Amino acid sequence: MGKLNVQGAVGNLGEYLREQRTQAQMSIRQLAELADVSNPYLSQIERGLRKPSAEVLQQIAKALRISAESLYVRAGILDAESSGQRMVEDAIDLDPILTQRQKNALRDIYRSFIANQEEE
């Protein structure tokens, strides 16, 4: 897979962060506090004006309870192919309709499909 356009990746990252923050029902101020970054800096990241470091992305991911890899892909730091599985599992975890039991079952089924595909 080719390199991502940095400007496009940063904008895409900001949109993705805003979506994740909204789904987590957090204000930008709450997320900034949990991630230990300034409110204005986080706002600039969401608007695509700043490209955060991998360390800042990790702090944000931890605060949002999502994988840092999904943010690294959005920021153009990681190749999407290398972290596709983690992104699928994140999507399952973030679904507000599913119960924890359903999420665990879906994750197990998905992992078995991946394992079977790797064996072929």
C-alpha positions in Angstrom: 0.0 0.0 0.0 1.3 3.5 -0.9 2.2 6.3 1.5 -0.7 8.4 2.7 -1.0 12.1 1.9 0.1 13.8 5.1 -2.4 16.7 4.9 -5.2 14.3 4.0 -4.2 11.9 6.8 -4.2 14.7 9.4 -7.6 15.9 8.4 -8.9 12.3 8.3 -7.4 11.8 11.8 -9.2 14.9 13.1 -12.6 13.8 11.8 -12.0 10.3 13.2 -11.1 11.6 16.6 -14.1 13.8 16.7 -16.3 10.8 15.8 -14.7 8.7 18.5 -15.0 11.4 21.1 -18.7 12.0 20.2 -19.4 8.3 20.4 -17.7 8.2 23.8 -20.0 11.1 24.8 -17.0 13.3 25.9 -16.5 16.9 25.5 -13.3 18.1 24.0 -12.3 19.4 27.4 -12.9 16.1 29.1 -10.8 14.2 26.5 -8.0 16.8 26.7 -7.9 16.3 30.5 -8.0 12.5 30.3 -5.3 12.5 27.5 -3.2 15.0 29.4 -3.0 17.4 26.4 -4.2 21.0 26.2 -7.7 21.8 25.1 -6.6 24.1 22.3 -4.0 21.6 21.0 -6.7 18.8 20.9 -9.0 21.2 19.1 -6.3 21.9 16.5 -5.8 18.1 16.0 -9.5 17.6 15.5 -9.6 20.4 12.9 -6.7 19.0 11.0 -4.3 21.9 11.8 -1.8 19.9 13.8 -0.2 16.5 13.4 0.3 14.9 16.8 3.2 12.7 17.8 2.8 9.0 18.3 3.0 9.5 22.0 0.1 12.0 22.0 -1.9 9.7 19.8 -1.3 6.9 22.3 -2.5 9.1 25.2 -5.6 10.1 23.2 -6.3 6.4 22.3 -6.0 5.4 25.9 -8.4 8.1 27.0 -10.9 7.1 24.3 -10.4 3.3 25.0 -9.5 2.5 21.5 -6.3 1.1 20.0 -3.5 3.4 19.3 -2.9 1.5 16.0 -6.2 2.8 14.6 -5.0 6.4 15.3 -1.6 5.7 13.8 -3.2 4.5 10.6 -5.4 7.6 10.4 -2.3 9.8 11.0 -0.3 8.0 8.3 2.2 6.6 10.8 1.2 2.9 10.3 0.1 1.0 7.2 -3.6 0.0 7.3 -2.8 -3.5 6.2 -0.8 -4.2 9.3 -3.5 -3.1 11.7 -6.7 -4.0 9.9 -7.6 -6.7 12.4 -7.3 -4.3 15.4 -9.5 -1.7 13.6 -12.3 -4.3 13.1 -12.1 -5.3 16.8 -12.2 -1.6 17.8 -15.4 -1.2 15.7 -17.0 -4.1 17.5 -16.0 -2.7 20.9 -17.4 0.7 20.1 -20.8 -0.5 19.0 -23.2 0.9 21.6 -26.0 -1.6 20.8 -24.1 -4.8 21.4 -23.8 -6.3 24.8 -20.4 -7.3 26.1 -21.3 -11.0 25.6 -22.2 -10.3 21.9 -19.0 -8.2 21.4 -16.9 -11.1 22.8 -18.6 -13.6 20.5 -18.1 -11.4 17.4 -14.5 -10.9 18.3 -14.0 -14.7 18.7 -15.7 -15.4 15.4 -13.7 -12.7 13.6 -10.4 -14.1 15.0 -11.3 -17.6 13.9 -11.9 -16.4 10.4 -8.6 -14.6 10.3 -6.8 -17.6 11.7 -8.4 -19.9 9.1 -7.5 -17.5 6.3 -3.8 -17.4 7.4 -3.7 -21.2 7.4 -4.9 -21.4 3.8 
